Amino acid sequence: MRTEITIPFAFDTAPIEQMLQERGTEEAMKIVERMVRENVISKVPKQRDYYGSETDKPDWKQYVDQEFRLWLDEHEQEIVDEAALLLAAKAGRKGPWRDVLREIREEQS
């Protein structure tokens, strides 16, 4: 004969869930950091020391300069066209061109 007995037992799983969540967050951050190092920072040029040898530090300035120059090269004509339109619009509302150019130079200074 088989008899089943049920014993009521309360067990709080909140501390275990919190611990798993914290460890999961730490592991996820480690994975993200590793992926950034492998896929982003490794593509950035390295800084050079006094003697011209590469260091372990990424040269973010050189990277941004390169990317910005590429972007400027790709959009050069659009930039010139937009600047010409803005200049023409401003000149159309003002007097002679020399006054407009002087005003623009003063704004840039």
Steps between C-alpha positions, in 0.01 A plus 500: 500500500623845414413811700589854398567755768517873426709715728450875461835669455556869428822597326589860410677502161547880483865499621594229251322682217680824590837323509434339159394835358817670628723227364312504170551876474870465576539227238308700242724803564811285460371371167417851378841633607677213326300553180575874504870431550509240223276673246539873558819590682708252301402690181610838638858605417742480791680796653869526434765567760788745472700259284213424260414156634136405548367491854200310638294819528249574223549831317141625496595839357660345193202266456242781523710718268512220240128428523410869487720555196333205327160644581604844373633348177172314444282805572722778366268611220194497726682721753609748233150511350337559838751772588438673167122487552533645851730774377268585209196505729674727747630728224154523346367651821790741544677766302820459303702178507795662673280586799373142515853355483622740769207401722568129452870547578409689818264217605778245454749700707 
